[in-house]
Amino acid sequence: MSVLVITLTTSTKPAVASIVEIASTEVLPGGRVMCHDIYDLNDDEVKADIGALSATTMAAVNEGLKGSLSLT
């Protein structure tokens, strides 16, 4: 079995709609969600559960995914 995943990074990135900033109070503080970088990952490749993002951040990720997938 596999899941679709989105890359998280701590690298500095440009301010574009497909990149969502993660607040300093969340998992991976100051990181970014790269909504345009979606790939398939096998269950056995998942190394750890680092936690969940807030509903507010996930709403922003939802918008980033809509734009990345041309669903707007």
HELIX and SHEET records of a PDB file:
HELIX    1   1 ASP A   43  GLU A   45  5                                   3    
HELIX    2   2 ALA A   55  SER A   68  1                                  14    
SHEET    1   A 3 SER A   2  THR A   9  0                                        
SHEET    2   A 3 ARG A  32  ASN A  42 -1                                        
SHEET    3   A 3 ILE A  19  GLU A  21 -1                                        
END                                                                             
